[in-house]
Amino acid sequence: MPSPTVTQRRAFRRTDDYTPGTPKVKLVQEALQLPLSPTAVLIKVHAVGLNYRDANIANGGNPWPIIPNGILCNDAAGEIIAVGEKVKSLVVGDRVGPITDTENISGREVKRSWLAADEDGVMADHIIFDERVLCKLPTYLDWVDACIIPCAGVTAWSALKGMSIGQTVLIQGMHICIWARIIADELGTGGVSVFALKLARAAGLRVILTSSSDAKLQQMKEKFSHPPILTVNYSKIPDWDREVMKLTGGTGVDIVVENGGTGSLVKSLRCTRRGGVVSQVGYLSKQDPNDLRELVPTIIDRRINLRGINAGSKFDMEDFCAALEAAQTPLNDLIDKVFPFEQADDAIEL
């Protein structure tokens, strides 16, 4: 394979300056690591997604270690423009995105390495990855829609894994569902909970939605009007877990997509049926260990399966992409806003 003609890239690296009002990323020009290793591929990036996780890292709120001044973001879609001499599963022209945890291939691995944390992310116009951590993206989606699959989409997919038609899911926190997305000239916004809502409806699940905003709840009820979505405003109903129990006839939901963390976890457990599942996908509320005093007795009493979700494995992403391709599910309705590539720092501040 001839050497790639592209030798430089533009990338947004973190400044690691957490002072309010200061830039959180810096646009740099840097050399690509060439020549390609035998199993690596060079990707021209067409779209990048900025999730809450990425904004949290850029603003110094990430609870796990990160490399200094790393490249931000882990949601991306791009086109292969060069391959190493021993690459077998991919060819030039394939549409691909990397998995979020590059050690998580089958789900049985004991190590992990997160993009934009343990290693550089994808907020660049060209990226290089080994073929083992890349998945082919659905061909019917444009670059903008496809870029939200690897992290936001796979997280929603993994959180709902194991559900059956007719079961009930509680999806939390529609007020803070934000991701931002960069394409060659643009950047847009949306959220994991909205993705989960869309997938739940497509899977034939009964949905209960929580938010602190009546306007947001009404918007979702109008958008997904048949069958109707049940809603709870947790700012107006502090004991929202009891309200969810009422809505389910005292049984509880089958699964919760939990993104609040310590502030909402125990209540999520309390309104889940005995033997049900709580998928912990985030930690968006203020974290306070005192909120977890009843965690252990509640888990035991209700026999809850509490599972941590960090996107998913490569196999999960492949299954998700296959399901999307088969159903030709549109994702363009998950887009809120677009920004120029150069305004990535503005998107982080959303």
C-alpha positions in Angstrom: 0.0 0.0 0.0 1.5 3.4 -1.0 2.2 5.9 1.8 -0.8 8.2 2.5 -0.6 11.6 0.8 -2.0 13.2 4.0 0.8 13.7 6.6 -0.6 16.4 8.9 -3.9 16.9 10.8 -5.8 19.5 12.7 -6.9 18.4 16.1 -8.5 19.9 19.2 -6.4 19.2 22.3 -7.5 20.1 25.8 -5.9 23.1 27.4 -6.4 21.5 30.9 -7.1 25.0 32.2 -10.2 24.7 34.3 -10.5 28.4 35.1 -14.1 29.6 34.3 -14.2 31.5 31.1 -10.9 30.3 29.6 -10.7 28.1 26.4 -11.0 24.4 27.2 -9.5 23.2 23.9 -6.9 24.5 21.5 -6.8 23.8 17.7 -3.3 22.5 16.7 -1.6 21.3 13.6 0.4 18.1 14.1 2.1 15.3 12.1 0.3 12.0 11.7 2.1 8.9 13.0 3.2 7.5 9.7 3.9 5.1 8.1 0.9 3.2 9.1 1.5 0.0 11.2 0.5 -3.2 9.4 -3.0 -3.4 10.9 -3.8 0.3 11.2 -6.0 2.5 9.0 -6.1 6.2 8.3 -9.5 7.8 8.6 -10.7 11.1 7.2 -13.2 12.3 9.9 -16.5 13.6 8.6 -18.3 14.0 12.0 -17.4 14.0 15.6 -19.8 14.0 18.6 -19.2 15.9 21.9 -21.0 14.2 24.7 -21.6 15.3 28.3 -18.7 13.1 29.3 -16.3 15.1 27.0 -17.5 18.4 28.2 -17.0 17.1 31.8 -13.4 16.0 31.0 -12.6 19.4 29.4 -14.0 21.2 32.4 -12.1 19.1 34.9 -15.0 17.1 36.3 -14.0 13.6 35.1 -13.6 11.2 38.1 -11.0 9.0 36.3 -7.4 9.7 35.3 -6.8 11.3 31.9 -3.7 11.9 29.9 -2.4 15.5 29.8 -3.7 17.7 26.9 -5.3 14.8 25.2 -7.5 15.0 22.1 -11.2 15.3 23.1 -14.3 13.2 22.1 -15.1 9.6 21.4 -18.1 9.7 19.0 -16.9 9.9 15.4 -17.7 8.8 11.8 -15.2 8.8 9.0 -14.0 7.3 5.7 -11.0 5.1 5.4 -8.4 6.6 3.0 -5.4 4.3 3.6 -4.8 0.9 5.2 -1.8 -1.0 6.6 -0.5 -3.9 4.6 -2.0 -6.6 6.9 -5.5 -5.1 7.3 -8.0 -7.8 6.5 -11.5 -6.7 7.5 -11.5 -3.1 6.1 -10.8 -1.4 2.8 -10.3 2.1 1.5 -13.8 3.8 1.3 -15.4 2.0 4.2 -17.4 4.1 6.7 -16.2 3.4 10.2 -16.1 4.6 13.8 -13.9 3.5 16.7 -15.4 1.9 19.9 -15.3 4.0 23.0 -13.3 1.4 25.1 -10.6 0.1 22.8 -10.0 -2.9 25.1 -13.6 -4.0 25.1 -14.0 -6.2 22.1 -16.2 -9.1 23.3 -17.2 -7.8 26.7 -15.1 -10.4 28.4 -11.8 -8.4 28.5 -10.4 -7.5 31.9 -8.7 -4.3 30.8 -10.1 -1.0 29.5 -8.8 2.1 27.7 -11.2 5.0 27.1 -10.9 7.3 24.1 -10.3 10.9 25.2 -9.2 9.8 28.6 -6.5 7.0 28.7 -5.7 7.8 25.1 -6.3 10.5 22.5 -9.9 10.9 21.3 -11.3 11.7 17.8 -11.8 15.5 17.6 -9.5 15.9 14.6 -9.8 15.9 10.8 -7.8 12.7 10.5 -7.3 9.8 13.0 -5.4 6.5 13.0 -6.7 3.3 14.6 -6.0 -0.4 14.5 -8.7 -2.3 12.6 -9.6 -4.4 15.7 -11.3 -1.4 17.4 -13.2 -0.1 14.4 -16.8 -0.9 13.3 -18.5 -0.4 10.0 -21.3 2.2 10.2 -24.7 1.9 8.5 -24.7 2.9 4.9 -28.1 4.6 4.8 -27.1 7.3 7.3 -25.3 10.5 6.5 -22.1 11.4 8.3 -23.9 13.7 10.7 -26.3 11.0 11.9 -23.7 8.2 11.9 -21.3 10.0 14.2 -23.5 9.7 17.2 -23.5 5.9 17.1 -20.2 4.8 18.8 -20.8 6.3 22.3 -24.2 7.9 22.6 -26.0 5.3 20.5 -24.2 2.2 21.8 -24.7 3.5 25.4 -28.5 3.6 24.8 -28.4 0.2 23.1 -26.5 -1.4 25.9 -28.6 0.2 28.6 -31.8 -1.4 27.1 -30.2 -4.8 26.4 -32.4 -7.7 27.5 -35.7 -5.9 27.3 -38.8 -7.6 25.8 -41.7 -6.1 23.9 -44.4 -4.8 26.3 -42.0 -4.2 29.2 -41.7 -0.8 30.9 -38.6 1.5 30.9 -38.0 4.6 33.0 -35.7 7.1 31.2 -34.3 9.9 33.3 -33.4 13.5 32.9 -34.5 14.9 29.6 -33.3 18.4 30.7 -29.6 17.6 30.4 -29.4 15.4 27.3 -26.6 17.3 25.4 -24.0 16.1 23.0 -22.3 18.3 20.4 -21.2 17.1 17.0 -18.5 18.3 14.7 -18.6 17.6 10.9 -16.1 19.1 8.4 -17.7 22.5 8.8 -20.4 22.0 11.4 -21.1 21.0 15.0 -24.5 19.9 16.4 -26.2 18.9 19.7 -28.5 16.1 21.1 -28.5 13.4 23.9 -28.2 9.8 25.2 -31.6 9.8 26.9 -33.3 10.9 23.7 -31.5 8.1 21.9 -32.8 5.6 24.5 -36.3 7.0 24.1 -36.2 6.5 20.4 -34.8 2.9 20.7 -37.3 2.0 23.4 -40.2 3.1 21.2 -38.9 1.2 18.3 -38.5 -2.0 20.5 -42.2 -1.8 21.6 -41.5 -0.7 25.2 -43.8 1.3 27.4 -41.9 4.5 28.4 -42.0 6.6 31.5 -40.0 9.8 31.1 -38.7 12.1 33.8 -37.6 15.7 33.6 -37.5 18.9 35.6 -39.1 20.8 32.6 -42.8 20.6 31.8 -42.0 22.1 28.4 -39.5 19.4 27.6 -41.9 16.7 28.7 -44.7 18.2 26.6 -42.4 18.4 23.6 -41.5 14.6 23.9 -45.2 13.7 24.4 -46.1 15.5 21.2 -43.2 14.1 19.3 -44.0 10.5 20.5 -47.7 10.7 20.7 -48.9 7.2 19.9 -48.9 5.3 22.1 -48.6 8.0 24.7 -45.6 8.5 26.9 -46.1 8.7 30.6 -44.2 11.5 32.3 -43.1 12.7 35.7 -41.7 16.2 36.6 -39.2 15.4 39.4 -38.8 19.0 40.4 -42.5 19.3 41.2 -42.8 15.8 42.6 -39.7 15.2 44.9 -40.9 11.6 45.7 -41.0 10.8 42.0 -40.2 7.2 42.7 -43.6 6.8 44.4 -45.3 8.4 41.4 -43.6 5.9 39.1 -44.8 3.1 41.3 -48.4 4.4 40.9 -48.0 4.6 37.2 -47.0 0.9 37.1 -49.8 -0.2 39.4 -47.4 -0.7 42.3 -45.2 -3.2 40.5 -42.4 -0.9 39.3 -40.6 -0.6 35.9 -38.7 -3.4 34.3 -35.6 -1.3 33.7 -34.2 2.2 34.4 -31.8 4.1 32.2 -30.2 5.9 35.2 -28.0 8.9 34.5 -28.2 11.0 37.7 -25.8 9.0 40.0 -26.0 9.3 43.8 -28.8 11.8 43.8 -31.3 9.5 42.0 -29.9 6.0 42.2 -31.7 4.8 45.3 -35.1 6.2 44.1 -34.5 4.5 40.8 -34.0 1.2 42.7 -37.1 1.8 44.7 -39.3 2.1 41.6 -37.9 -0.9 39.8 -39.7 -4.2 40.0 -38.2 -6.9 42.1 -35.7 -8.7 39.9 -35.5 -5.8 37.5 -32.5 -3.9 36.0 -31.0 -0.5 36.6 -28.5 0.5 33.9 -26.2 3.2 35.3 -25.1 5.3 32.3 -24.0 8.5 33.9 -23.5 10.8 36.9 -25.1 14.1 35.9 -26.4 15.2 39.3 -24.3 16.5 42.1 -22.6 13.5 43.6 -23.1 13.0 47.4 -22.2 9.6 49.1 -24.8 10.5 51.8 -27.5 9.8 49.3 -26.5 6.1 49.1 -27.2 5.2 52.8 -30.1 3.0 51.7 -28.4 1.5 48.6 -27.5 -1.9 50.0 -30.8 -2.7 51.8 -32.7 -1.5 48.8 -30.8 -3.6 46.3 -31.2 -6.7 48.5 -34.9 -6.0 49.2 -35.8 -5.6 45.6 -33.3 -8.1 44.1 -32.2 -5.4 41.6 -29.5 -6.1 39.0 -27.5 -2.8 38.9 -25.1 -2.7 35.9 -22.6 -0.1 34.9 -22.7 1.0 31.3 -19.7 2.5 29.6 -20.9 2.5 26.0 -20.4 -1.1 25.0 -18.2 -3.7 23.4 -17.3 -3.9 19.7 -19.7 -6.8 19.5 -22.5 -4.5 20.9 -21.7 -1.8 18.4 -21.8 -4.3 15.5 -25.1 -5.6 16.7 -26.5 -2.1 17.1 -25.4 -1.1 13.6 -26.9 -4.3 12.1 -30.2 -3.5 13.8 -30.2 0.1 12.6 -29.4 -1.0 9.0 -32.1 -3.6 9.0 -34.8 -1.2 10.3 -33.4 1.8 8.4 -34.0 3.8 11.6 -33.7 7.6 11.0 -31.5 9.5 13.4 -31.8 13.0 12.0 -34.5 13.9 14.5 -32.0 13.7 17.3 -30.1 16.7 16.1 -30.6 20.0 17.8 -27.9 22.4 16.7 -24.9 22.8 14.4 -21.6 24.7 14.9 -18.6 25.4 12.8 -15.7 23.1 13.4 -13.6 25.9 14.7 -16.2 26.7 17.4 -15.7 23.5 19.3 -14.9 25.4 22.5 -18.3 27.2 22.3 -20.0 23.8 22.1 -18.2 22.6 25.2 -19.6 25.5 27.1 -23.3 24.6 26.2 
